[in-house]
Amino acid sequence: EEGNLPLHNAVSSAAHHQDAPQITAVVLGTFPEAVKITTDEGLLPLHLAAMSGFPAGIRTIFAHNFDTIYEQDVTEGMAPLDFAVDGHRLDVMGDNANETNGDTTSNTTHLSDNSFHDDTQQELAVIVPQQTSQKKSSHPGGSNNFEACIDILLMSIYFKKPVLTPRDETDESVRFLPLHATVTARPLNRTWKYLFELYGDKHHADIDDMGRTALHHLMLTSAAADDDETTIDMIKNLHEINSSAASQQDNDGFLPLHLALVASLNYDVVHAILDCNKCAVTVEVAYSPYTMVYQNMLPFAIACCSGCDLNTIYSLLRGYPAAVMDG
């Protein structure tokens, strides 16, 4: 009646049934094409697994199809990562309410405070477990399950392949870099804010194998984005927790400002990154065998070569007039 396939029901019931992983595997083995079929509300199995806090279901789905990790729902443009984060937030809210008030009611009473669309509210009313004294047995792991979902989705997006055990430190080829992954994922703004709070304190100084901070990665991924306001908010947030990031050159000699100019980002974004380190206008790209095109170039010269807008070029020139004399 609700347009659900057996797979939809299996991943949605994960919070309530201990056999859900085995059921999901059997159903997918029988009808693997189901991973691409939506419910009447436009939700894919991966959306439902994420909002259910079902990491085993996500891993099983990835064994059959990875591409749906990027798919958004038709109503609010929510990707699986957004659903997992909203589920985590609601689960934590329910736990906190119970600890404070001894409340035994469902955490769906908090849904009116969020910007979910009505259909998603109805889904969560069924899927998010009730906050009762039996919570641990009906939803083993609680918010830890949602956090495991978030970790898997984040790092899989970042590495562009299924990463089933993101915190496995024995696998040196897959480092756990949640802030890098979040700026790469470009989630909804509320998802960014939540993940920033979740991971920011512990991972603010992380650098990848290229010597790049999350701020560097934000510059690399912002060219494809059409929301400068969110990008600027992300720049400010990252600067708050790591004020030195705007001054760090990666292994190829690039500051975040250099990368923003290579990508010809809009003036407002460039201005925001300049606010983090006004001295960056005087810094050349350091020598590297991989950056022959830009080596020893100042930001002004990079902006001219990359076709940045005139406001950006004039701003860089005003910040460092001597750049026009650079040979």
C-alpha positions as CSV (number, residue, x, y, z in Angstrom):
1,E,0.0,0.0,0.0
2,E,2.9,2.4,0.7
3,G,4.8,1.4,-2.5
4,N,7.5,-0.4,-0.5
5,L,9.5,-3.3,-1.7
6,P,10.8,-6.0,0.7
7,L,14.2,-4.2,0.7
8,H,12.6,-0.9,1.7
9,N,10.9,-2.6,4.7
10,A,14.0,-4.6,5.6
11,V,16.3,-1.5,5.9
12,S,13.6,0.6,7.5
13,S,13.0,-2.0,10.3
14,A,16.7,-2.3,11.2
15,A,16.2,-0.4,14.5
16,H,13.6,-3.0,15.7
17,H,14.8,-6.3,14.3
18,Q,18.1,-8.0,15.1
19,D,17.9,-10.1,12.0
20,A,17.6,-7.1,9.7
21,P,21.2,-7.5,8.3
22,Q,20.6,-11.1,7.3
23,I,17.2,-10.2,5.8
24,T,18.6,-7.3,3.9
25,A,21.4,-9.5,2.4
26,V,18.9,-12.2,1.3
27,V,16.5,-9.7,-0.2
28,L,19.3,-8.0,-2.1
29,G,20.8,-11.3,-3.3
30,T,17.4,-12.2,-4.7
31,F,16.6,-8.8,-6.3
32,P,19.7,-6.6,-6.5
33,E,18.0,-4.1,-8.8
34,A,16.0,-3.0,-5.8
35,V,18.8,-0.7,-4.7
36,K,17.8,1.8,-7.4
37,I,14.0,1.7,-6.8
38,T,12.4,4.4,-4.7
39,T,9.3,4.3,-2.4
40,D,6.3,6.4,-3.3
41,E,7.9,9.2,-1.3
42,G,10.9,9.1,-3.5
43,L,13.3,7.4,-1.0
44,L,15.9,4.9,-2.0
45,P,16.9,2.0,0.2
46,L,20.2,3.8,1.0
47,H,18.2,6.8,2.2
48,L,16.1,4.5,4.5
49,A,19.2,2.7,5.8
50,A,20.8,6.0,6.6
51,M,17.8,7.4,8.4
52,S,17.4,4.1,10.3
53,G,20.9,4.1,11.7
54,F,21.7,0.9,9.9
55,P,25.4,0.6,9.0
56,A,25.2,-3.1,8.1
57,G,22.5,-2.2,5.6
58,I,24.7,0.5,4.0
59,R,27.6,-1.9,3.7
60,T,25.3,-4.5,2.1
61,I,23.9,-2.0,-0.4
62,F,27.4,-0.9,-1.3
63,A,28.2,-4.5,-2.2
64,H,25.6,-4.2,-5.0
65,N,25.6,-0.5,-5.9
66,F,27.7,2.5,-4.8
67,D,26.3,5.3,-7.0
68,T,23.2,5.9,-5.0
69,I,25.4,7.5,-2.3
70,Y,25.1,10.7,-4.3
71,E,21.3,10.5,-5.0
72,Q,19.0,13.1,-3.4
73,D,15.4,12.7,-2.4
74,V,12.9,14.5,-4.6
75,T,11.4,16.7,-2.0
76,E,14.2,18.4,-0.1
77,G,17.3,17.4,-1.9
78,M,18.6,15.3,0.9
79,A,21.4,12.8,0.2
80,P,21.9,9.7,2.4
81,L,24.5,11.6,4.5
82,D,21.9,14.3,5.3
83,F,19.4,11.6,6.5
84,A,22.0,9.9,8.7
85,V,23.0,13.2,10.3
86,D,19.3,14.2,10.9
87,G,18.8,10.7,12.5
88,H,21.8,11.2,14.7
89,R,20.6,14.6,15.9
90,L,17.2,13.3,16.7
91,D,18.6,10.3,18.5
92,V,20.9,12.5,20.6
93,M,18.0,14.9,21.3
94,G,15.9,12.0,22.5
95,D,18.7,10.7,24.8
96,N,19.3,14.2,26.3
97,A,15.5,14.7,26.9
98,N,15.3,11.4,28.7
99,E,18.3,12.1,30.9
100,T,17.0,15.5,31.8
101,N,13.3,14.8,32.2
102,G,12.9,11.1,32.5
103,D,10.7,11.3,29.4
104,T,9.6,7.9,28.0
105,T,7.8,9.3,24.9
106,S,8.9,8.9,21.4
107,N,11.5,11.3,20.1
108,T,9.3,12.0,17.2
109,T,7.8,14.7,19.4
110,H,10.8,16.8,18.5
111,L,10.4,16.6,14.8
112,S,8.4,19.8,14.6
113,D,11.6,21.7,15.5
114,N,13.4,20.5,12.3
115,S,13.1,21.5,8.7
116,F,12.1,18.0,7.5
117,H,9.4,17.8,4.9
118,D,6.2,16.2,6.0
119,D,6.8,12.9,4.3
120,T,10.2,12.4,6.0
121,Q,8.6,13.2,9.3
122,Q,6.1,10.4,8.8
123,E,8.9,8.0,7.8
124,L,10.9,8.9,10.9
125,A,7.9,8.5,13.1
126,V,8.0,4.9,12.2
127,I,11.7,4.3,11.8
128,V,13.4,6.3,14.7
129,P,13.0,4.1,17.7
130,Q,11.1,5.1,20.8
131,Q,13.1,6.5,23.7
132,T,12.0,4.0,26.3
133,S,13.8,2.0,29.0
134,Q,14.1,-0.8,26.3
135,K,16.0,1.5,23.9
136,K,19.3,-0.4,24.1
137,S,17.7,-3.7,23.2
138,S,15.5,-2.4,20.4
139,H,18.2,-0.2,18.8
140,P,21.6,-1.6,19.8
141,G,24.2,1.1,19.8
142,G,21.8,4.1,19.6
143,S,23.5,7.2,18.3
144,N,26.7,5.1,17.7
145,N,24.9,3.4,14.9
146,F,24.1,6.7,13.3
147,E,27.7,7.9,13.8
148,A,28.9,4.7,12.1
149,C,26.6,5.4,9.2
150,I,27.9,8.9,8.9
151,D,31.5,7.7,9.0
152,I,30.9,5.2,6.3
153,L,29.1,7.7,4.0
154,L,31.6,10.5,4.6
155,M,34.7,8.5,3.9
156,S,33.1,6.7,1.0
157,I,32.3,10.0,-0.7
158,Y,35.8,11.3,0.0
159,F,37.6,8.3,-1.5
160,K,34.9,7.7,-4.2
161,K,34.6,4.0,-3.3
162,P,33.0,2.0,-0.5
163,V,34.9,2.5,2.8
164,L,33.3,0.0,5.1
165,T,35.5,0.4,8.2
166,P,36.5,4.1,8.1
167,R,38.2,4.1,11.5
168,D,40.3,1.0,10.8
169,E,43.8,2.4,11.5
170,T,45.5,-0.7,10.1
171,D,44.5,0.4,6.6
172,E,47.0,3.2,5.8
173,S,45.5,3.8,2.4
174,V,42.2,5.0,4.0
175,R,42.8,7.7,6.6
176,F,39.8,9.0,8.7
177,L,39.5,12.7,7.7
178,P,35.9,13.6,8.5
179,L,36.3,17.4,7.9
180,H,38.0,16.9,4.6
181,A,35.2,14.5,3.6
182,T,32.5,16.9,4.7
183,V,33.7,19.8,2.6
184,T,34.1,17.3,-0.3
185,A,30.5,16.0,0.2
186,R,29.0,19.6,0.2
187,P,26.0,18.5,2.2
188,L,23.0,20.7,3.3
189,N,24.0,23.6,5.4
190,R,22.4,22.2,8.5
191,T,24.3,19.0,7.9
192,W,27.6,20.9,7.6
193,K,26.9,22.7,10.9
194,Y,26.2,19.5,12.7
195,L,29.2,17.6,11.4
196,F,31.4,20.6,12.1
197,E,30.3,20.4,15.8
198,L,30.7,16.6,15.8
199,Y,34.2,16.4,14.4
200,G,35.7,19.9,14.6
201,D,37.4,19.8,17.9
202,K,39.2,16.5,17.4
203,H,40.0,16.8,13.7
204,H,40.6,20.6,13.1
205,A,44.3,20.1,12.4
206,D,44.1,17.1,10.2
207,I,46.1,17.1,7.0
208,D,45.9,14.6,4.1
209,D,48.8,12.9,2.3
210,M,49.2,16.0,0.1
211,G,49.7,18.2,3.1
212,R,46.2,19.8,2.7
213,T,43.9,20.9,5.4
214,A,40.1,20.9,5.2
215,L,40.3,24.5,4.1
216,H,42.5,23.5,1.1
217,H,39.9,20.9,0.2
218,L,37.1,23.4,0.4
219,M,38.8,25.5,-2.2
220,L,39.3,22.4,-4.4
221,T,35.6,21.4,-4.3
222,S,33.9,24.8,-4.3
223,A,34.2,25.4,-8.1
224,A,31.4,23.0,-8.7
225,A,29.2,24.5,-6.0
226,D,26.6,27.1,-6.7
227,D,26.2,28.3,-3.1
228,D,28.8,30.9,-2.2
229,E,27.1,31.8,1.0
230,T,27.5,28.3,2.4
231,T,31.1,28.2,1.2
232,I,31.8,31.4,3.0
233,D,30.2,30.1,6.2
234,M,32.4,27.0,5.9
235,I,35.5,29.1,5.5
236,K,34.7,31.1,8.6
237,N,33.9,28.0,10.6
238,L,37.2,26.2,9.6
239,H,39.2,29.4,10.3
240,E,37.7,29.5,13.8
241,I,39.0,26.1,14.8
242,N,42.3,26.3,12.8
243,S,43.5,29.8,12.3
244,S,46.8,28.7,10.8
245,A,45.2,26.7,7.9
246,A,45.1,29.8,5.6
247,S,48.8,30.1,6.0
248,Q,49.7,26.5,5.4
249,Q,51.2,25.5,2.0
250,D,50.5,22.0,0.8
251,N,53.1,19.6,-0.6
252,D,52.8,21.4,-4.0
253,G,53.4,24.8,-2.4
254,F,49.8,26.0,-2.6
255,L,48.0,28.1,0.0
256,P,44.2,27.8,0.2
257,L,44.1,31.3,-1.5
258,H,46.2,29.9,-4.4
259,L,43.8,27.1,-4.9
260,A,40.8,29.4,-4.8
261,L,42.4,31.5,-7.6
262,V,43.4,28.5,-9.7
263,A,39.7,27.5,-9.5
264,S,38.5,31.0,-10.4
265,L,36.2,31.2,-7.4
266,N,34.0,34.2,-7.1
267,Y,35.1,37.4,-5.5
268,D,33.1,37.0,-2.3
269,V,34.7,33.6,-1.7
270,V,38.2,34.9,-2.4
271,H,37.6,37.9,-0.2
272,A,36.5,35.5,2.7
273,I,39.7,33.4,2.4
274,L,41.8,36.6,2.2
275,D,40.2,37.7,5.5
276,C,41.7,34.6,7.1
277,N,45.2,35.6,6.0
278,K,45.7,39.0,4.4
279,C,49.4,38.4,4.0
280,A,48.7,35.6,1.6
281,V,48.7,38.2,-1.3
282,T,52.5,38.3,-0.9
283,V,53.2,34.6,-0.9
284,E,54.4,32.9,-4.1
285,V,53.6,29.3,-4.9
286,A,56.6,27.4,-3.6
287,Y,58.7,25.3,-6.0
288,S,57.4,21.8,-6.7
289,P,58.0,19.5,-9.6
290,Y,54.2,19.1,-9.8
291,T,53.3,22.8,-10.0
292,M,55.5,24.0,-12.9
293,V,52.7,26.1,-14.3
294,Y,52.3,28.1,-11.2
295,Q,55.6,27.9,-9.4
296,N,56.9,31.2,-8.0
297,M,53.7,33.0,-9.0
298,L,52.0,35.4,-6.7
299,P,48.2,35.4,-6.2
300,F,47.8,38.4,-8.5
301,A,49.5,36.6,-11.3
302,I,47.5,33.4,-10.7
303,A,44.3,35.3,-10.8
304,C,45.2,36.9,-14.1
305,C,46.2,33.6,-15.7
306,S,43.1,31.7,-14.4
307,G,40.6,34.2,-15.7
308,C,39.3,35.5,-12.3
309,D,36.9,38.4,-12.3
310,L,38.2,41.9,-12.3
311,N,37.0,42.6,-8.7
312,T,39.2,39.8,-7.5
313,I,42.2,40.9,-9.6
314,Y,41.9,44.5,-8.4
315,S,41.5,43.4,-4.8
316,L,44.7,41.4,-5.0
317,L,46.6,44.3,-6.6
318,R,45.4,46.7,-3.9
319,G,46.5,44.3,-1.3
320,Y,50.0,44.0,-2.8
321,P,50.8,46.6,-5.4
322,A,54.3,45.3,-5.9
323,A,52.8,42.2,-7.5
324,V,52.5,44.0,-10.8
325,M,56.3,44.4,-10.8
326,D,57.0,40.7,-10.2
327,G,58.9,39.3,-13.1
